[in-house]
């Protein structure tokens, strides 16, 4: 489903994440430097996990402009509005967020969804845990490569 460029993006993110974590299970969100992965940053996202997450669901603290387009939004519009429109509650990836959060380990999700423009989108997403200590995931860093089918 995906070409070499997509696989390289996932590999690059995973290698970057592994270089930051050292001997820990995962690095912290504060260690992430978008400039270090600027080539793939438009295809990345960051999910924040806090006390509200369990009640209201996951929320994006960053969503790359390529992903706004995948979901059918306009990347030239206000990114805060776009992130609010793209609620994670109905996304197939939510189960994978839960897996990363409970297993403290990376995960890969490959599936499809229908975006806001009623177009079928196939995607592959790498999900990587981030946290301040090894027993609590505070964020999930992801990279999603996609195509309209």
SEVEXSE-882007 format. One line per field, with one value per residue: chain; residue number from 1; residue in one letter; x negated, y, z negated of N, C-alpha, C in turn. Coordinates in nm, 2 decimals. Atoms other than C-alpha are relative to their C-alpha. Layout:
REM residues N
ch <- c(A ...)
i <- c(NUM ...)
aa <- c(A ...)
nxx <- c(X ...)
nyy <- c(Y ...)
nzz <- c(Z ...)
caxx <- c(X ...)
cayy <- c(Y ...)
cazz <- c(Z ...)
cxx <- c(X ...)
cyy <- c(Y ...)
czz <- c(Z ...)
//
This chain:
REM residues 149
ch <- c(A A A A A A A A A A A A A A A A A A A A A A A A A A A A A A A A A A A A A A A A A A A A A A A A A A A A A A A A A A A A A A A A A A A A A A A A A A A A A A A A A A A A A A A A A A A A A A A A A A A A A A A A A A A A A A A A A A A A A A A A A A A A A A A A A A A A A A A A A A A A A A A A A A A A A)
i <- c(1 2 3 4 5 6 7 8 9 10 11 12 13 14 15 16 17 18 19 20 21 22 23 24 25 26 27 28 29 30 31 32 33 34 35 36 37 38 39 40 41 42 43 44 45 46 47 48 49 50 51 52 53 54 55 56 57 58 59 60 61 62 63 64 65 66 67 68 69 70 71 72 73 74 75 76 77 78 79 80 81 82 83 84 85 86 87 88 89 90 91 92 93 94 95 96 97 98 99 100 101 102 103 104 105 106 107 108 109 110 111 112 113 114 115 116 117 118 119 120 121 122 123 124 125 126 127 128 129 130 131 132 133 134 135 136 137 138 139 140 141 142 143 144 145 146 147 148 149)
aa <- c(X X X X X X X X X X X X X X X X X X X X X X X X X X X X X X X X X X X X X X X X X X X X X X X X X X X X X X X X X X X X X X X X X X X X X X X X X X X X X X X X X X X X X X X X X X X X X X X X X X X X X X X X X X X X X X X X X X X X X X X X X X X X X X X X X X X X X X X X X X X X X X X X X X X X X)
nxx <- c(-0.08 0.08 0.12 0.12 0.00 -0.08 0.07 0.11 -0.05 -0.03 0.13 0.07 -0.05 0.03 0.14 0.01 -0.06 0.09 0.12 -0.03 -0.04 0.11 -0.03 -0.14 -0.10 -0.03 0.04 -0.11 -0.05 0.08 0.12 -0.03 0.04 -0.05 0.10 0.08 -0.07 -0.08 -0.04 -0.12 -0.08 -0.14 -0.07 0.00 -0.10 0.03 -0.12 0.03 -0.08 -0.01 -0.11 -0.12 0.00 -0.09 -0.14 -0.04 0.08 0.13 0.01 0.13 0.07 0.06 -0.05 0.07 -0.09 -0.03 -0.11 -0.12 -0.05 -0.05 -0.13 -0.09 0.00 0.08 0.12 0.02 -0.08 0.05 0.02 -0.08 -0.14 0.01 0.02 -0.13 -0.09 0.05 -0.01 0.06 -0.10 -0.05 0.11 0.04 0.13 -0.01 0.04 0.15 0.05 -0.01 0.10 0.12 -0.01 0.00 0.12 0.12 0.08 -0.05 -0.09 -0.02 -0.14 -0.02 -0.15 -0.06 -0.12 -0.06 0.03 -0.11 -0.05 -0.06 0.10 0.06 0.15 0.07 0.11 0.09 0.04 0.09 -0.04 0.11 -0.03 0.08 -0.04 0.10 0.06 -0.03 -0.13 -0.12 0.00 -0.07 -0.03 0.03 0.05 -0.03 0.02 -0.10 0.01 -0.13 -0.03 -0.14 -0.03)
nyy <- c(-0.12 -0.12 0.01 -0.01 -0.13 0.01 0.08 -0.08 -0.10 0.07 0.04 -0.12 -0.04 0.10 -0.01 -0.13 0.03 0.09 -0.07 -0.09 0.07 0.06 0.13 0.00 0.06 -0.10 -0.14 -0.09 -0.09 -0.12 0.03 0.00 -0.12 0.01 -0.03 0.12 0.09 -0.09 0.06 0.07 -0.07 -0.02 0.12 0.04 -0.06 0.02 0.02 -0.03 0.09 -0.06 0.04 -0.02 0.10 0.11 -0.04 -0.06 0.05 -0.05 -0.12 -0.03 -0.12 -0.04 0.08 -0.05 -0.04 0.11 0.08 -0.08 0.03 0.14 0.01 -0.08 -0.14 -0.10 -0.03 -0.14 -0.06 0.00 0.14 0.03 0.04 0.13 0.10 0.02 0.07 0.14 0.08 0.14 0.09 0.10 0.05 0.14 0.00 -0.01 0.13 0.01 -0.09 0.07 0.10 -0.07 -0.05 0.11 0.09 -0.08 0.05 -0.05 0.08 -0.04 0.01 -0.01 0.01 -0.10 -0.08 -0.09 -0.14 -0.10 -0.02 0.12 0.07 0.11 -0.02 0.11 -0.06 0.08 -0.09 0.04 -0.07 0.01 -0.06 -0.10 -0.02 -0.06 0.11 0.12 0.07 -0.09 -0.06 -0.13 -0.04 0.09 -0.06 0.09 -0.04 0.06 -0.01 0.03 -0.03 0.01 0.12)
nzz <- c(0.00 0.02 -0.07 0.08 0.07 0.12 0.09 0.05 0.10 0.13 0.04 0.05 0.13 0.10 0.03 0.07 0.13 0.07 0.04 0.11 0.13 0.07 0.08 0.04 -0.09 -0.10 0.03 0.04 -0.11 0.00 -0.08 -0.14 -0.07 -0.14 -0.10 -0.02 -0.09 -0.08 -0.13 0.02 0.09 -0.05 0.01 0.14 0.09 0.15 0.08 0.14 0.09 0.13 0.08 -0.08 -0.11 0.04 -0.01 -0.12 -0.11 -0.04 -0.07 -0.07 0.03 -0.13 -0.11 -0.12 -0.10 -0.09 0.07 -0.01 -0.14 -0.01 0.06 -0.08 0.04 -0.07 0.08 0.00 0.10 0.13 0.04 0.12 -0.04 -0.06 0.10 0.07 -0.09 -0.02 0.13 -0.01 0.05 -0.10 -0.09 0.02 0.07 0.15 0.07 0.00 0.11 0.13 0.00 0.03 0.14 0.10 -0.02 0.00 -0.11 -0.14 -0.07 -0.14 -0.04 -0.15 -0.02 -0.09 0.05 -0.09 0.06 0.00 -0.14 -0.04 -0.07 0.07 0.02 0.06 0.07 0.09 0.11 0.11 0.12 0.09 0.13 0.07 0.14 0.09 0.08 -0.08 0.03 -0.04 -0.13 0.00 -0.14 -0.10 -0.13 -0.11 -0.14 -0.09 -0.15 -0.04 -0.14 -0.03 -0.09)
caxx <- c(0.00 -0.28 -0.59 -0.95 -0.91 -0.64 -0.84 -1.14 -0.93 -0.82 -1.18 -1.32 -1.08 -1.14 -1.52 -1.49 -1.27 -1.51 -1.81 -1.63 -1.52 -1.86 -1.82 -1.46 -1.15 -1.07 -1.18 -0.98 -0.78 -1.01 -1.30 -1.12 -1.28 -1.07 -1.37 -1.55 -1.28 -1.16 -1.15 -0.87 -0.72 -0.42 -0.32 -0.35 -0.11 -0.13 0.14 0.15 0.27 0.40 0.67 0.93 0.84 1.03 1.35 1.34 1.09 0.76 0.66 0.40 0.14 -0.01 0.12 -0.10 0.05 0.03 0.26 0.51 0.54 0.58 0.88 1.03 0.95 0.78 0.42 0.43 0.70 0.65 0.48 0.65 0.99 0.88 0.76 1.09 1.28 1.07 1.19 1.02 1.33 1.44 1.10 0.99 0.65 0.80 0.76 0.39 0.35 0.48 0.24 -0.06 0.06 0.11 -0.19 -0.44 -0.56 -0.54 -0.27 -0.18 0.17 0.27 0.63 0.86 1.13 1.36 1.25 1.46 1.48 1.62 1.30 1.16 0.81 0.58 0.31 0.02 -0.06 -0.36 -0.27 -0.55 -0.51 -0.65 -0.66 -0.84 -0.89 -0.88 -0.55 -0.33 -0.27 -0.20 -0.20 -0.20 -0.41 -0.30 -0.37 -0.09 -0.15 0.16 0.32 0.67 0.82)
cayy <- c(0.00 0.24 0.32 0.35 0.72 0.64 0.36 0.59 0.85 0.59 0.46 0.81 0.89 0.57 0.61 0.97 0.85 0.57 0.81 1.04 0.77 0.63 0.37 0.48 0.32 0.64 1.00 1.30 1.53 1.82 1.64 1.65 1.90 1.95 2.09 1.76 1.58 1.87 1.66 1.45 1.70 1.79 1.43 1.41 1.47 1.49 1.36 1.51 1.28 1.44 1.41 1.53 1.26 0.98 1.19 1.36 1.17 1.23 1.57 1.69 1.93 1.93 1.82 1.86 2.03 1.72 1.54 1.83 1.77 1.39 1.45 1.68 2.01 2.32 2.35 2.72 2.78 2.84 2.52 2.55 2.53 2.24 2.05 2.11 1.98 1.66 1.49 1.16 1.00 0.83 0.76 0.40 0.49 0.54 0.17 0.20 0.51 0.30 0.02 0.26 0.41 0.08 -0.11 0.17 0.06 0.18 0.05 0.06 0.11 0.05 0.11 0.35 0.61 0.84 1.21 1.52 1.55 1.20 1.06 0.72 0.75 0.46 0.53 0.38 0.54 0.49 0.57 0.63 0.69 0.99 1.06 1.22 0.89 0.53 0.43 0.71 0.80 1.18 1.21 1.01 1.11 0.98 0.99 0.92 0.86 0.84 0.84 0.89 0.58)
cazz <- c(0.00 -0.08 0.12 0.00 -0.09 -0.34 -0.49 -0.52 -0.71 -0.97 -0.99 -1.04 -1.32 -1.50 -1.47 -1.60 -1.89 -1.98 -1.98 -2.23 -2.48 -2.57 -2.85 -2.92 -2.78 -2.60 -2.57 -2.70 -2.49 -2.58 -2.40 -2.06 -1.83 -1.51 -1.33 -1.38 -1.18 -0.96 -0.65 -0.80 -1.05 -0.83 -0.85 -1.22 -1.51 -1.89 -2.12 -2.47 -2.75 -3.07 -3.33 -3.08 -2.82 -3.01 -3.01 -2.68 -2.46 -2.31 -2.18 -1.93 -2.06 -1.71 -1.38 -1.07 -0.77 -0.55 -0.81 -0.81 -0.43 -0.48 -0.71 -0.45 -0.61 -0.47 -0.59 -0.51 -0.76 -1.13 -1.26 -1.60 -1.43 -1.22 -1.52 -1.70 -1.40 -1.39 -1.71 -1.78 -1.93 -1.61 -1.46 -1.41 -1.57 -1.92 -2.00 -1.90 -2.13 -2.41 -2.32 -2.33 -2.65 -2.83 -2.69 -2.70 -2.36 -1.99 -1.77 -1.40 -1.26 -0.90 -0.80 -0.62 -0.69 -0.51 -0.55 -0.58 -0.20 -0.18 -0.03 -0.13 -0.28 -0.34 -0.59 -0.79 -1.13 -1.36 -1.72 -1.98 -2.35 -2.53 -2.90 -3.19 -3.37 -3.24 -3.40 -3.25 -2.89 -2.87 -2.49 -2.18 -1.88 -1.55 -1.18 -0.93 -0.56 -0.36 -0.01 0.12 0.29)
cxx <- c(-0.09 -0.13 -0.12 -0.01 0.08 -0.07 -0.12 0.04 0.02 -0.14 -0.08 0.05 -0.03 -0.15 -0.02 0.05 -0.09 -0.13 0.02 0.02 -0.11 0.04 0.15 0.09 0.04 -0.04 0.12 0.03 -0.09 -0.13 0.02 -0.03 0.05 -0.10 -0.09 0.06 0.09 0.05 0.14 0.10 0.14 0.09 0.01 0.11 -0.05 0.13 -0.04 0.10 0.00 0.12 0.13 0.02 0.10 0.14 0.04 -0.07 -0.13 0.01 -0.13 -0.06 -0.08 0.05 -0.06 0.10 0.04 0.12 0.13 0.06 0.05 0.14 0.10 0.01 -0.09 -0.12 -0.03 0.09 -0.06 -0.02 0.07 0.14 0.00 -0.02 0.12 0.10 -0.03 0.00 -0.05 0.10 0.04 -0.11 -0.04 -0.13 0.02 -0.04 -0.16 -0.06 0.01 -0.11 -0.14 0.00 -0.01 -0.13 -0.13 -0.09 0.06 0.10 0.02 0.15 0.01 0.15 0.05 0.12 0.05 -0.02 0.13 0.06 0.06 -0.09 -0.06 -0.15 -0.06 -0.13 -0.08 -0.05 -0.10 0.03 -0.11 0.03 -0.10 0.04 -0.11 -0.07 0.05 0.13 0.12 -0.03 0.07 0.04 -0.03 -0.04 0.03 -0.04 0.10 -0.03 0.13 0.02 0.15 0.02 0.12)
cyy <- c(0.13 -0.02 0.02 0.13 0.00 -0.09 0.07 0.10 -0.07 -0.04 0.11 0.04 -0.10 0.01 0.13 -0.03 -0.08 0.07 0.09 -0.08 -0.05 -0.13 0.00 -0.08 0.09 0.14 0.08 0.09 0.12 -0.02 0.01 0.13 -0.01 0.03 -0.12 -0.10 0.09 -0.05 -0.08 0.07 0.03 -0.12 -0.06 0.06 -0.04 0.00 0.03 -0.09 0.07 -0.05 0.01 -0.11 -0.12 0.04 0.04 -0.05 0.06 0.13 0.02 0.12 0.05 -0.09 0.06 0.03 -0.10 -0.08 0.08 -0.03 -0.14 -0.01 0.09 0.15 0.08 0.04 0.15 0.07 0.00 -0.14 -0.03 -0.04 -0.13 -0.11 -0.03 -0.08 -0.15 -0.07 -0.14 -0.10 -0.11 -0.05 -0.14 -0.01 0.00 -0.13 -0.01 0.10 -0.07 -0.11 0.06 0.05 -0.11 -0.09 0.07 -0.03 0.06 -0.10 0.06 -0.03 0.02 -0.03 0.10 0.07 0.09 0.14 0.09 0.04 -0.13 -0.08 -0.11 0.02 -0.12 0.06 -0.11 0.10 -0.07 0.08 -0.03 0.07 0.10 0.02 0.05 -0.11 -0.13 -0.07 0.09 0.06 0.14 0.05 -0.12 0.07 -0.10 0.06 -0.08 0.03 -0.05 0.02 -0.02 -0.11 0.02)
czz <- c(0.00 0.08 -0.09 -0.08 -0.13 -0.10 -0.06 -0.11 -0.13 -0.06 -0.07 -0.13 -0.10 -0.04 -0.09 -0.15 -0.08 -0.04 -0.12 -0.13 -0.08 -0.07 -0.05 0.09 0.11 -0.04 -0.05 0.11 0.01 0.08 0.15 0.06 0.15 0.11 0.03 0.10 0.10 0.13 -0.01 -0.09 0.05 0.00 -0.14 -0.08 -0.14 -0.07 -0.14 -0.08 -0.14 -0.07 0.08 0.11 -0.03 0.01 0.14 0.13 0.02 0.07 0.07 -0.07 0.12 0.10 0.13 0.11 0.10 -0.06 0.00 0.14 0.01 -0.06 0.07 -0.04 0.09 -0.08 0.00 -0.10 -0.14 -0.05 -0.13 0.03 0.06 -0.10 -0.08 0.08 0.01 -0.13 0.02 -0.04 0.10 0.09 -0.04 -0.09 -0.15 -0.07 0.00 -0.10 -0.13 -0.02 -0.04 -0.14 -0.11 0.01 0.00 0.12 0.13 0.06 0.14 0.03 0.15 0.02 0.10 -0.07 0.11 -0.06 0.01 0.14 0.06 0.09 -0.09 -0.01 -0.06 -0.07 -0.08 -0.10 -0.09 -0.12 -0.10 -0.13 -0.04 -0.14 -0.08 -0.08 0.07 -0.03 0.03 0.13 -0.01 0.14 0.09 0.13 0.11 0.13 0.08 0.14 0.05 0.15 0.01 0.10 0.08)
//
